[in-house]
């Protein structure tokens, strides 16, 4: 439960070049957001299925939406005013259309 969550310390090492438009900061933010989400909750989706990080199935859209929102906040800390494209693609995968802050799957 979130009330009992202890502080976190992350050490990150990467060989990916920074500032090259590869979206690595967004991928990192999604990983951290997913780990934090899994640490503080075992969510129940609208359809009543438990979604957890131990499941071999892809998390439901409600969980992915929450992870994406959290990752976007991380991107805001790193970049100030990100578009949201990189964290959205890193969260949902596949090909998306992102226009005016709205996402649609292609």
KOLZATI-132322 format. One record per atom (N, C-alpha, C, O, CB): residue in one letter; atom name; x, y, z. Coordinates in pm, whole numbers, plus 50000, padded with zeros to 5 digits. Each point is the difference from the previous one (the first is absolute). Glycine has a CB too. Layout:
BEGIN
<"A","CA",<X,Y,Z>>,
...
This chain:
BEGIN
<"X","N",<50084,49882,50000>>,
<"X","CA",<49916,50118,50000>>,
<"X","C",<50088,50123,50000>>,
<"X","O",<50109,49999,50057>>,
<"X","CB",<49708,49878,50064>>,
<"X","N",<50137,50227,49817>>,
<"X","CA",<50080,50121,49977>>,
<"X","C",<50045,50066,50129>>,
<"X","O",<50104,50065,50002>>,
<"X","CB",<49772,49969,49787>>,
<"X","N",<50048,49950,50319>>,
<"X","CA",<50037,50061,50128>>,
<"X","C",<50126,49938,50057>>,
<"X","O",<50074,50066,50073>>,
<"X","CB",<49686,49981,49970>>,
<"X","N",<50266,49827,49925>>,
<"X","CA",<50116,49929,50052>>,
<"X","C",<50117,49994,49903>>,
<"X","O",<50101,49936,50029>>,
<"X","CB",<49743,49932,50107>>,
<"X","N",<50145,50198,49751>>,
<"X","CA",<50104,49997,49899>>,
<"X","C",<50122,50078,50049>>,
<"X","O",<49989,50117,50037>>,
<"X","CB",<49838,49863,49780>>,
<"X","N",<50285,49956,50182>>,
<"X","CA",<50125,50064,50040>>,
<"X","C",<50058,50078,49884>>,
<"X","O",<49958,49981,49886>>,
<"X","CB",<50085,49836,50280>>,
<"X","N",<50052,50271,49861>>,
<"X","CA",<50066,50075,49894>>,
<"X","C",<50074,49908,49904>>,
<"X","O",<50038,49889,50036>>,
<"X","CB",<49984,50304,50120>>,
<"X","N",<49996,49854,49725>>,
<"X","CA",<50067,49923,49897>>,
<"X","C",<50131,50067,49964>>,
<"X","O",<50014,50122,50008>>,
<"X","CB",<49767,49796,49903>>,
<"X","N",<50315,50002,50051>>,
<"X","CA",<50126,50050,49946>>,
<"X","C",<50027,49922,49873>>,
<"X","O",<50006,49877,50001>>,
<"X","CB",<50086,50186,50230>>,
<"X","N",<49924,50008,49660>>,
<"X","CA",<50027,49936,49871>>,
<"X","C",<50136,50041,49950>>,
<"X","O",<50033,50119,49998>>,
<"X","CB",<49723,49876,49949>>,
<"X","N",<50323,49909,50013>>,
<"X","CA",<50125,50025,49929>>,
<"X","C",<49981,49950,49858>>,
<"X","O",<49968,49883,49979>>,
<"X","CB",<50174,50098,50233>>,
<"X","N",<49877,50107,49693>>,
<"X","CA",<49976,49964,49861>>,
<"X","C",<50128,50022,49920>>,
<"X","O",<50064,50104,50009>>,
<"X","CB",<49691,49957,50011>>,
<"X","N",<50279,49839,49902>>,
<"X","CA",<50113,50009,49909>>,
<"X","C",<49948,49966,49861>>,
<"X","O",<49925,49904,49982>>,
<"X","CB",<50243,50034,50199>>,
<"X","N",<49872,50141,49722>>,
<"X","CA",<49953,49977,49865>>,
<"X","C",<50110,50032,49900>>,
<"X","O",<50082,50089,50022>>,
<"X","CB",<49683,49964,50048>>,
<"X","N",<50236,49873,49823>>,
<"X","CA",<50093,50028,49890>>,
<"X","C",<49932,50076,49887>>,
<"X","O",<50064,50036,49901>>,
<"X","CB",<50064,49758,50159>>,
<"X","N",<49742,50231,49955>>,
<"X","CA",<49927,50073,49897>>,
<"X","C",<50043,50146,50000>>,
<"X","O",<50014,50061,50106>>,
<"X","CB",<49789,49781,49915>>,
<"X","N",<50219,50214,49862>>,
<"X","CA",<50036,50142,49995>>,
<"X","C",<49881,50086,50041>>,
<"X","O",<49885,49969,49969>>,
<"X","CB",<50282,49983,49848>>,
<"X","N",<49863,50157,50253>>,
<"X","CA",<49893,50091,50042>>,
<"X","C",<49982,50110,49897>>,
<"X","O",<50092,50035,49926>>,
<"X","CB",<49957,49915,50315>>,
<"X","N",<49831,50104,49756>>,
<"X","CA",<49972,50113,49912>>,
<"X","C",<49996,49967,49853>>,
<"X","O",<50017,50089,49917>>,
<"X","CB",<50087,50049,50252>>,
<"X","N",<49874,49735,49795>>,
<"X","CA",<49999,49959,49860>>,
<"X","C",<49860,49964,49950>>,
<"X","O",<49986,49952,49888>>,
<"X","CB",<50246,49966,50142>>,
<"X","N",<49668,50104,50050>>,
<"X","CA",<49864,49972,49957>>,
<"X","C",<49963,49853,49997>>,
<"X","O",<49911,49960,49925>>,
<"X","CB",<50106,50243,49944>>,
<"X","N",<50049,49716,50212>>,
<"X","CA",<49970,49857,50002>>,
<"X","C",<49886,49964,50095>>,
<"X","O",<49952,49887,50000>>,
<"X","CB",<50285,50071,49942>>,
<"X","N",<49719,50137,50141>>,
<"X","CA",<49892,49974,50094>>,
<"X","C",<50042,49919,50121>>,
<"X","O",<49915,49945,50069>>,
<"X","CB",<49934,50065,49741>>,
<"X","N",<50281,49983,50217>>,
<"X","CA",<50044,49917,50112>>,
<"X","C",<49955,50056,50135>>,
<"X","O",<49975,49922,50092>>,
<"X","CB",<50221,50010,49772>>,
<"X","N",<49792,50199,50148>>,
<"X","CA",<49952,50055,50127>>,
<"X","C",<49854,49961,50023>>,
<"X","O",<49961,49972,50113>>,
<"X","CB",<50200,50221,49866>>,
<"X","N",<49760,49805,49916>>,
<"X","CA",<49861,49958,50013>>,
<"X","C",<49991,49852,50036>>,
<"X","O",<49919,49962,50085>>,
<"X","CB",<50012,50213,49749>>,
<"X","N",<50150,49742,50103>>,
<"X","CA",<50000,49857,50031>>,
<"X","C",<50040,49979,50147>>,
<"X","O",<49942,49915,50068>>,
<"X","CB",<50115,50030,49692>>,
<"X","N",<50041,50131,50287>>,
<"X","CA",<50040,49993,50139>>,
<"X","C",<49885,50042,50092>>,
<"X","O",<49972,49934,50100>>,
<"X","CB",<50267,50112,49833>>,
<"X","N",<49694,50064,50033>>,
<"X","CA",<49888,50048,50081>>,
<"X","C",<49887,49898,50005>>,
<"X","O",<49937,49984,50105>>,
<"X","CB",<50125,50251,49836>>,
<"X","N",<49911,49698,49948>>,
<"X","CA",<49896,49897,49998>>,
<"X","C",<50040,49883,50090>>,
<"X","O",<49916,49948,50074>>,
<"X","CB",<50019,50121,49692>>,
<"X","N",<50190,49890,50228>>,
<"X","CA",<50046,49890,50086>>,
<"X","C",<49988,50036,50148>>,
<"X","O",<49953,49919,50080>>,
<"X","CB",<50205,50009,49740>>,
<"X","N",<49883,50192,50216>>,
<"X","CA",<49991,50043,50139>>,
<"X","C",<49854,50013,50042>>,
<"X","O",<49962,49957,50109>>,
<"X","CB",<50258,50164,49869>>,
<"X","N",<49698,49938,49936>>,
<"X","CA",<49858,50015,50033>>,
<"X","C",<49933,49864,50019>>,
<"X","O",<49921,49982,50093>>,
<"X","CB",<50074,50233,49778>>,
<"X","N",<50036,49688,50043>>,
<"X","CA",<49941,49866,50012>>,
<"X","C",<50045,49932,50129>>,
<"X","O",<49920,49935,50067>>,
<"X","CB",<50073,50047,49682>>,
<"X","N",<50136,50033,50285>>,
<"X","CA",<50051,49940,50124>>,
<"X","C",<49935,50065,50123>>,
<"X","O",<49963,49931,50094>>,
<"X","CB",<50255,50019,49789>>,
<"X","N",<49769,50182,50114>>,
<"X","CA",<49936,50069,50112>>,
<"X","C",<49853,49959,50011>>,
<"X","O",<49950,49977,50110>>,
<"X","CB",<50209,50216,49862>>,
<"X","N",<49773,49799,49916>>,
<"X","CA",<49860,49962,49998>>,
<"X","C",<49983,49861,50060>>,
<"X","O",<49911,49976,50081>>,
<"X","CB",<50050,50168,49716>>,
<"X","N",<50124,49764,50162>>,
<"X","CA",<49993,49862,50050>>,
<"X","C",<50032,49994,50150>>,
<"X","O",<49948,49914,50071>>,
<"X","CB",<50118,50002,49701>>,
<"X","N",<50019,50176,50276>>,
<"X","CA",<50038,50000,50141>>,
<"X","C",<49888,50052,50091>>,
<"X","O",<49991,49961,50116>>,
<"X","CB",<50246,50069,49813>>,
<"X","N",<49679,50058,50019>>,
<"X","CA",<49900,50064,50086>>,
<"X","C",<49859,49946,49984>>,
<"X","O",<49913,50033,50080>>,
<"X","CB",<50227,50167,49911>>,
<"X","N",<49835,49719,49908>>,
<"X","CA",<49863,49955,49978>>,
<"X","C",<49997,49869,49923>>,
<"X","O",<50090,49970,49922>>,
<"X","CB",<49833,50267,50081>>,
<"X","N",<49973,49688,50018>>,
<"X","CA",<49966,49889,49911>>,
<"X","C",<49864,50038,49945>>,
<"X","O",<49897,49972,50062>>,
<"X","CB",<50238,49847,50068>>,
<"X","N",<49865,50247,49753>>,
<"X","CA",<49876,50060,49950>>,
<"X","C",<49898,49898,49951>>,
<"X","O",<50034,49892,49953>>,
<"X","CB",<50100,50303,49985>>,
<"X","N",<49742,49843,50076>>,
<"X","CA",<49890,49927,49939>>,
<"X","C",<49948,50084,49887>>,
<"X","O",<49967,50117,50019>>,
<"X","CB",<49972,49766,50198>>,
<"X","N",<50053,50060,49666>>,
<"X","CA",<49949,50071,49884>>,
<"X","C",<49849,50011,50009>>,
<"X","O",<49936,49936,50084>>,
<"X","CB",<50256,49983,49777>>,
<"X","N",<49751,50162,50052>>,
<"X","CA",<49856,50021,49997>>,
<"X","C",<49925,49867,49983>>,
<"X","O",<49888,49985,50048>>,
<"X","CB",<50150,50244,49856>>,
<"X","N",<50026,49677,50028>>,
<"X","CA",<49934,49870,49977>>,
<"X","C",<50028,49900,50111>>,
<"X","O",<49965,49883,49988>>,
<"X","CB",<50052,50160,49769>>,
<"X","N",<50048,50002,50354>>,
<"X","CA",<50017,49918,50118>>,
<"X","C",<50119,49906,49999>>,
<"X","O",<50018,49923,50094>>,
<"X","CB",<49744,50092,49926>>,
<"X","N",<50321,49990,49878>>,
<"X","CA",<50117,49914,49991>>,
<"X","C",<50117,50068,50069>>,
<"X","O",<50027,50118,49978>>,
<"X","CB",<49890,49781,49805>>,
<"X","N",<50153,50026,50301>>,
<"X","CA",<50117,50055,50066>>,
<"X","C",<50113,50012,49899>>,
<"X","O",<50034,49904,49932>>,
<"X","CB",<49896,49997,50289>>,
<"X","N",<50128,50218,49771>>,
<"X","CA",<50113,50023,49910>>,
<"X","C",<50123,50018,50087>>,
<"X","O",<50005,50090,50083>>,
<"X","CB",<49849,50017,49739>>,
<"X","N",<50243,49810,50160>>,
<"X","CA",<50121,50013,50082>>,
<"X","C",<50123,49980,49915>>,
<"X","O",<49993,49945,49890>>,
<"X","CB",<49883,49975,50311>>,
<"X","N",<50236,50125,49851>>,
<"X","CA",<50125,49988,49925>>,
<"X","C",<50045,49856,49989>>,
<"X","O",<50088,49970,49919>>,
<"X","CB",<49975,50256,50158>>,
<"X","N",<49879,49683,50003>>,
<"X","CA",<50039,49859,49991>>,
<"X","C",<49921,49926,49894>>,
<"X","O",<50030,49885,49968>>,
<"X","CB",<50030,50122,50272>>,
<"X","N",<49839,50058,49706>>,
<"X","CA",<49919,49936,49896>>,
<"X","C",<50079,49993,49871>>,
<"X","O",<50076,50091,49967>>,
<"X","CB",<49713,49993,50140>>,
<"X","N",<50194,49808,49820>>,
<"X","CA",<50067,49989,49871>>,
<"X","C",<49922,50072,49892>>,
<"X","O",<50048,50015,49887>>,
<"X","CB",<50049,49766,50184>>,
<"X","N",<49783,50265,49962>>,
<"X","CA",<49918,50071,49903>>,
<"X","C",<50032,50149,50004>>,
<"X","O",<50050,50052,50100>>,
<"X","CB",<49768,49776,49924>>,
<"X","N",<50154,50239,49867>>,
<"X","CA",<50016,50144,49991>>,
<"X","C",<49903,50066,50099>>,
<"X","O",<49884,49959,50008>>,
<"X","CB",<50189,50026,49747>>,
<"X","N",<49971,50116,50319>>,
<"X","CA",<49908,50069,50091>>,
<"X","C",<49883,50061,49924>>,
<"X","O",<50013,50033,49882>>,
<"X","CB",<50178,50016,50272>>,
<"X","N",<49697,49964,49913>>,
<"X","CA",<49881,50056,49936>>,
<"X","C",<50020,50150,49975>>,
<"X","O",<50095,50061,50048>>,
<"X","CB",<49760,49764,50064>>,
<"X","N",<50053,50231,49811>>,
<"X","CA",<50014,50140,49959>>,
<"X","C",<49998,50096,50119>>,
<"X","O",<50068,50102,49995>>,
<"X","CB",<49823,49839,49790>>,
<"X","N",<50034,50029,50320>>,
<"X","CA",<49996,50087,50117>>,
<"X","C",<50137,50010,50067>>,
<"X","O",<50044,50108,50040>>,
<"X","CB",<49715,49832,49993>>,
<"X","N",<50309,49946,49978>>,
<"X","CA",<50133,49998,50060>>,
<"X","C",<50100,50071,49909>>,
<"X","O",<50081,50080,50047>>,
<"X","CB",<49865,49703,50072>>,
<"X","N",<50049,50188,49752>>,
<"X","CA",<50091,50067,49907>>,
<"X","C",<49977,50151,50000>>,
<"X","O",<50096,50077,49992>>,
<"X","CB",<49908,49717,49866>>,
<"X","N",<49871,50249,50151>>,
<"X","CA",<49971,50143,50005>>,
<"X","C",<50064,50065,50122>>,
<"X","O",<50056,50109,49991>>,
<"X","CB",<49728,49850,49888>>,
<"X","N",<50206,49974,50236>>,
<"X","CA",<50061,50054,50122>>,
<"X","C",<50152,50006,49988>>,
<"X","O",<50061,50100,50037>>,
<"X","CB",<49747,49808,50097>>,
<"X","N",<50252,49987,49815>>,
<"X","CA",<50146,49998,49981>>,
<"X","C",<50041,50112,49905>>,
<"X","O",<50099,50069,50025>>,
<"X","CB",<49906,49682,50014>>,
<"X","N",<49921,50267,49854>>,
<"X","CA",<50032,50106,49905>>,
<"X","C",<49992,50138,50064>>,
<"X","O",<50085,50085,49976>>,
<"X","CB",<49828,49769,49840>>,
<"X","N",<49984,50169,50266>>,
<"X","CA",<49988,50129,50069>>,
<"X","C",<50119,50023,50092>>,
<"X","O",<50056,50110,50004>>,
<"X","CB",<49694,49873,49985>>,
<"X","N",<50289,49914,50086>>,
<"X","CA",<50114,50014,50091>>,
<"X","C",<50129,50023,49922>>,
<"X","O",<50082,50084,50038>>,
<"X","CB",<49803,49767,50130>>,
<"X","N",<50133,50076,49724>>,
<"X","CA",<50121,50016,49917>>,
<"X","C",<50007,50140,49941>>,
<"X","O",<50107,50059,49991>>,
<"X","CB",<49889,49695,49956>>,
<"X","N",<49890,50298,50012>>,
<"X","CA",<49997,50136,49946>>,
<"X","C",<50048,50101,50104>>,
<"X","O",<50070,50095,49966>>,
<"X","CB",<49740,49840,49882>>,
<"X","N",<50152,50046,50277>>,
<"X","CA",<50047,50090,50106>>,
<"X","C",<50152,49991,50015>>,
<"X","O",<50066,50102,50024>>,
<"X","CB",<49713,49873,50095>>,
<"X","N",<50276,49905,49866>>,
<"X","CA",<50146,49986,50003>>,
<"X","C",<50065,50072,49884>>,
<"X","O",<50103,50066,50017>>,
<"X","CB",<49870,49714,50095>>,
<"X","N",<49968,50210,49770>>,
<"X","CA",<50050,50071,49882>>,
<"X","C",<49993,50152,50022>>,
<"X","O",<50089,50073,49955>>,
<"X","CB",<49837,49735,49898>>,
<"X","N",<49970,50238,50214>>,
<"X","CA",<49989,50144,50030>>,
<"X","C",<50116,50044,50090>>,
<"X","O",<50056,50108,49981>>,
<"X","CB",<49692,49881,49996>>,
<"X","N",<50288,49927,50119>>,
<"X","CA",<50114,50034,50087>>,
<"X","C",<50130,50007,49920>>,
<"X","O",<50084,50086,50026>>,
<"X","CB",<49800,49803,50166>>,
<"X","N",<50131,50022,49712>>,
<"X","CA",<50124,49993,49922>>,
<"X","C",<50006,50105,49889>>,
<"X","O",<50107,50053,49971>>,
<"X","CB",<49902,49705,50081>>,
<"X","N",<49876,50271,49886>>,
<"X","CA",<50002,50083,49879>>,
<"X","C",<49917,50127,50007>>,
<"X","O",<50006,50081,49908>>,
<"X","CB",<50030,49712,49971>>,
<"X","N",<49889,50227,50227>>,
<"X","CA",<49922,50121,50013>>,
<"X","C",<49862,49990,49937>>,
<"X","O",<49900,49995,50071>>,
<"X","CB",<50311,50128,49932>>,
<"X","N",<49784,49875,49864>>,
<"X","CA",<49872,49997,49930>>,
<"X","C",<50003,49898,49886>>,
<"X","O",<50001,50039,49883>>,
<"X","CB",<49961,50204,50177>>,
<"X","N",<50040,49627,49972>>,
<"X","CA",<50007,49899,49894>>,
<"X","C",<49868,49989,49926>>,
<"X","O",<49896,50041,50051>>,
<"X","CB",<50275,49834,50081>>,
<"X","N",<49834,50069,49749>>,
<"X","CA",<49878,49983,49921>>,
<"X","C",<49913,49887,50054>>,
<"X","O",<49878,50004,49985>>,
<"X","CB",<50244,50082,49815>>,
<"X","N",<49939,49815,50261>>,
<"X","CA",<49927,49882,50045>>,
<"X","C",<50008,49884,49902>>,
<"X","O",<49951,49891,50030>>,
<"X","CB",<49898,50260,50091>>,
<"X","N",<50211,49872,49764>>,
<"X","CA",<50008,49895,49899>>,
<"X","C",<50089,49886,50048>>,
<"X","O",<49960,49883,49994>>,
<"X","CB",<50005,50288,49826>>,
<"X","N",<50155,49860,50227>>,
<"X","CA",<50096,49894,50034>>,
<"X","C",<49950,49911,50113>>,
<"X","O",<50008,49878,49990>>,
<"X","CB",<50176,50272,49937>>,
<"X","N",<49764,49909,50181>>,
<"X","CA",<49951,49917,50109>>,
<"X","C",<49877,49920,49959>>,
<"X","O",<49981,49888,50047>>,
<"X","CB",<50109,50278,50116>>,
<"X","N",<49827,49889,49748>>,
<"X","CA",<49881,49929,49954>>,
<"X","C",<50039,49877,49917>>,
<"X","O",<49945,49892,50019>>,
<"X","CB",<49926,50324,49981>>,
<"X","N",<50224,49801,49907>>,
<"X","CA",<50047,49887,49920>>,
<"X","C",<50069,49896,50088>>,
<"X","O",<49981,49880,49982>>,
<"X","CB",<50046,50272,49818>>,
<"X","N",<50053,49894,50296>>,
<"X","CA",<50069,49907,50090>>,
<"X","C",<49902,49923,50087>>,
<"X","O",<50025,49884,50034>>,
<"X","CB",<50172,50268,49967>>,
<"X","N",<49693,49909,50036>>,
<"X","CA",<49901,49933,50084>>,
<"X","C",<49917,49900,49922>>,
<"X","O",<49985,49885,50042>>,
<"X","CB",<50006,50318,50101>>,
<"X","N",<49954,49838,49744>>,
<"X","CA",<49904,49917,49928>>,
<"X","C",<50062,49915,49890>>,
<"X","O",<49943,49898,49962>>,
<"X","CB",<49889,50274,50088>>,
<"X","N",<50284,49869,49899>>,
<"X","CA",<50062,49926,49892>>,
<"X","C",<49925,50017,49869>>,
<"X","O",<49901,50074,49994>>,
<"X","CB",<50184,49763,50172>>,
<"X","N",<49961,50097,49732>>,
<"X","CA",<49932,50005,49872>>,
<"X","C",<50017,50135,49931>>,
<"X","O",<50095,50074,50025>>,
<"X","CB",<49742,49761,50061>>,
<"X","N",<50068,50195,49828>>,
<"X","CA",<50001,50126,49926>>,
<"X","C",<49879,50080,50043>>,
<"X","O",<49888,49948,50004>>,
<"X","CB",<50233,49947,49797>>,
<"X","N",<49901,50230,50231>>,
<"X","CA",<49890,50085,50043>>,
<"X","C",<49998,50129,49919>>,
<"X","O",<50100,50039,49940>>,
<"X","CB",<49912,49863,50290>>,
<"X","N",<49874,50162,49770>>,
<"X","CA",<49989,50136,49946>>,
<"X","C",<49983,50089,50123>>,
<"X","O",<49911,49979,50082>>,
<"X","CB",<49985,49947,49691>>,
<"X","N",<50189,50173,50237>>,
<"X","CA",<49996,50092,50112>>,
<"X","C",<49986,50140,49944>>,
<"X","O",<50092,50052,49937>>,
<"X","CB",<50049,49795,50210>>,
<"X","N",<49743,50213,49876>>,
<"X","CA",<49974,50132,49944>>,
<"X","C",<49924,50083,50103>>,
<"X","O",<49897,49958,50052>>,
<"X","CB",<50099,49949,49712>>,
<"X","N",<50058,50212,50263>>,
<"X","CA",<49933,50091,50093>>,
<"X","C",<49980,49942,50138>>,
<"X","O",<49901,50032,50066>>,
<"X","CB",<49987,50066,49740>>,
<"X","N",<50204,49816,50238>>,
<"X","CA",<49988,49941,50133>>,
<"X","C",<49910,49880,50009>>,
<"X","O",<49982,49944,50108>>,
<"X","CB",<50060,50277,49977>>,
<"X","N",<49902,49736,49802>>,
<"X","CA",<49911,49883,49999>>,
<"X","C",<50066,49885,49925>>,
<"X","O",<50065,50020,49898>>,
<"X","CB",<49733,50129,50114>>,
<"X","N",<50183,49730,50041>>,
<"X","CA",<50060,49882,49941>>,
<"X","C",<49894,49915,49936>>,
<"X","O",<49889,49987,50052>>,
<"X","CB",<50295,50019,50116>>,
<"X","N",<49849,49934,49719>>,
<"X","CA",<49916,49896,49940>>,
<"X","C",<50091,49893,49943>>,
<"X","O",<50105,50031,49943>>,
<"X","CB",<49708,50135,50004>>,
<"X","N",<50146,49709,50068>>,
<"X","CA",<50078,49887,49951>>,
<"X","C",<49979,49988,49850>>,
<"X","O",<49888,50012,49951>>,
<"X","CB",<50092,49868,50272>>,
<"X","N",<50129,50096,49706>>,
<"X","CA",<49992,49982,49855>>,
<"X","C",<50005,49852,49969>>,
<"X","O",<49995,49961,49883>>,
<"X","CB",<50114,50262,50074>>,
